[in-house]
């Protein structure tokens, strides 16, 4: 069998005009655009394209990570020019910022130890700054940063986020949020930063929706944490719109840990919770 | 005659889909959109809309300033809700961020003492970050910040910028640049900041075009300043594209100086230079 080279691709996109990351037959998706561009360069090879965070329609990324496998001989001819050639082949709203050779034990999805997202909200009566309207939610009611932070503090830690997740069969909704906080940027935009080992679908947007209800005074700061006692998705939580959300970074362990981490993650995510 | 109230409007826009500021019969312009929105609120009144910087097609603003005059009685009914109602009536790519009552001596154009612009350039092989591609120029050759700064330093001061201006009859091309420098933002984007009493048409984009030729090594750092000896527009200068440019702020003197400053500016701009 021909030897393969595994490549890590660092990817950015403006999600506005994409139906999310994952390739779909009739829709414009980031993975679809990337696969089309790669097909021009390498032909009809199986790539094994695997992504760290399968973002939903309208969600952006400045720090997405994925991996592909290429025959070593094919990659050799592309090594020096791959980033530049992909830049010429891909649309301006999706960019491959770096291509790095990685060991075969690296798995963009399962080796990842954390994902970090940001959610941007402009709470001024005139709405988001026009040049940032694609990645900033407008919120007509003023937001109290102290209340947002109090709500955020109650959500940090390992919890069953069932209230904030679309449930899938045989998949745990236990996740560990290591960081969740709000700050205001120099231009006044309120930004939530949230980091966890992983997120289930629409989880960040559900958390933000719950916190916004606290931030504008409609709910008490203890309410989002209280929902963690629920065992299924809460209809009281409004999922915040996709366009405020950006995947900004994905973290990986040291190279020697790629395989161990991937094995552990696979076991954890696919089995039902063990006890009680 | 009915008493008038003069209002200062602070305006932001994403210039991508506008044919510039100034109203034109068949084109979508920022002034046109603003006048249409105001007409819904106040009817077919003469507004005397006057702007600080008549930006060209494709140029953005986060700190544009203009003024209008409204009959006091009409304004009284709108005072509490004008910003919110304009936000609802205007498209998301143009926003009125603030409305302030000012003395009748305030003139958005002629009272202004300085204008500040920023020009954003991403000099990486993969191009601008997708979410900032609307206000960031992609430059395939790497830029040397030291060379850009050396080029910039030679342009600061009061000079005849004829080489960098579209000449108009009876209009001086003497301008005073008080600040011109380059820095890299945290994400690596090279940003030129330039401040002057005023600019002639396409002047900032011409200056940036000349400096980029220095920054990527095609011209010597002394070249942009040497062009200041020319008495007419230089065909050697490439005008940088509009979409990298944003008007970020306009400065005004203390209220007591509005009228004096406006008179002085009017005299200066419309008369030919007095002496050699």
Interface residues (C-beta under 8 A of the other chain):
Chain A: X12 X13 X14 X60 X62 X83 X84 X86 X87 X92 X93 X94 X95 X96 X97 X98 X124 X125 X126 X127 X128 X129 X130 X131 X133 X134 X135 X246
Chain B: X12 X13 X14 X60 X62 X83 X84 X86 X87 X92 X93 X94 X95 X96 X97 X98 X124 X125 X126 X127 X128 X129 X130 X131 X133 X134 X135 X246
